[in-house]
Amino acid sequence: MDTLITEDANGFITRKIDIRDTALNRPSLTSLGMDTTIIFQGERGITNMFLFLNSDSSQIRYAFKRSEDATLIDTLTISYDHYPQFISNACGYTYSYNLQSISSTQLNIKEAQIIDPNVNLSAQLKNIVIYIPKQ
């Protein structure tokens, strides 16, 4: 991620952020502090992963490894509100989420940002972006 900040003659400040996706070598996310451990194992060369939000809690934590042989492990904490959403009489309810905040220990992760806080049935592909510098 490169950031370029410029100011024109009128004092307007422009911030340009250039993001390049870098494929990771089998990253993983492992849930922390839950009754059941959930592991999301990425494939070689991926640039995105999906993760689970717990409808019984307003926060979830994951241990993040950038690759299968990584020794530094980040803790990623996601806080959110959740509410039931009616689908139909046949299907019943599901949950929608509103992401409130995200934080990490920043060992591998440079920054984590919420791009779209609304997690629902629309299957938004990017709700959270995690910036990881190349090694």
N, C-alpha and C positions, 0 to 999 in steps of 0.2 A: 504494500500500500504506500503510495507516494502522495504527499499533500503539497500543493503549491498555493500560497496565499499572495494575492496581488492587490494593490490599491491604485485606483486611477486618479486622474487630476481632480475629480470632484469629491474625492474621499471615499468612494464606494469600494468596499473590500469584497473581493471574490475569492472563494475557497474552492479549489479544484482537487478532487480526490480521484486518483487513478488506482483502480484495483485490478490486480491480475490474479486469476485463480491458479493456484499451484496444486497439482495433484499430490495426495499424501499416500504413503505406503502402508496400507491396512491400519488406519486409525481405529480407535475404539472408544466407546462411551459406556461406563459401567455405573449403574445406579448405586447411590450410597444411602444408608439409613432407612431402607425399606425392608418389609418382611420377606419379599422375594427379590433376588438380585436379577436385574435386567441388563443384558449386555448387547450393545449394538456394535457389531464388528463390520467395519468398512472393507471394501475390496481394494485391491491394488489399483492405484491411479484414480481414485475418486476425488471429486471436489465438493460433494455435499452428502449429508446424512440426515436421516429422520430420527426423531426421538419421541419418547413417551412423556406425557404430563399426567400426574396423578390426580384424579378427581376427588380423592379423599383428603387432599392437602392443598395448601396454597403456595407450596414451595417444593422444588425437587432439586437434588444435587446429583451430579455425575462426576466420576473420575474420568478425565480425558487423557488418552495417550495418542500422540501424533503418529506413532507407528508401532508395529508389533514388538520391536526391540527397543523402544524408548525407555529410558531410566527416569526421566523427569515426568511427573504426573500432575496435571492441573486439576483443581476442583472447580467445577462450573456450577453456579447456583442460579436457578431461575425462579423468580417469584411471580405469581399470577393470581387473578381472580377467576373463578369458574362458575358457570351457571348452566342448568339443564336447558336443553333445546328440544322441543317436540318435533319429531320427524313425521310420524303417521300413527294411526291406531295399530297397524300391523307391526311396525318397527319400534314404536315407543319413543323413548328419549335418548339423546346423546348429550355430551357436554361440549360447550364452547368455552373458550378461554380468552382472557384479556391479559397479555403479558405486561407486568409492571416494571420489572427490573431484571438485569442479568449481570453477574459479576464472576470474575475468575481470579485465581491466584497468580496468574501472569508469569508462570515459569516458561511455558511454550507459547501461550496465547498472549499476543500483544494487546488485543482489544476484542471485546464482544459487544455487539450492538443489536438492538431490536429494530428491525426494518419495518415490520408490520405487526402491531401488537394483537391483532385479531386472529385467533386460531379457531377455525370453524370448519363446516362441511365444504367450504369452497376450495379446500386443499391448496391454500397459498403455498407456493413452492419455497419461498424464502421469508421466514418470519424472523430468523436470527442469523446474523453473519458473524463468524469468528475469524479474526485476522491472525494468521500464524506466519512469522517470518521464515524465509528459507534457511535451512541449516547450512 
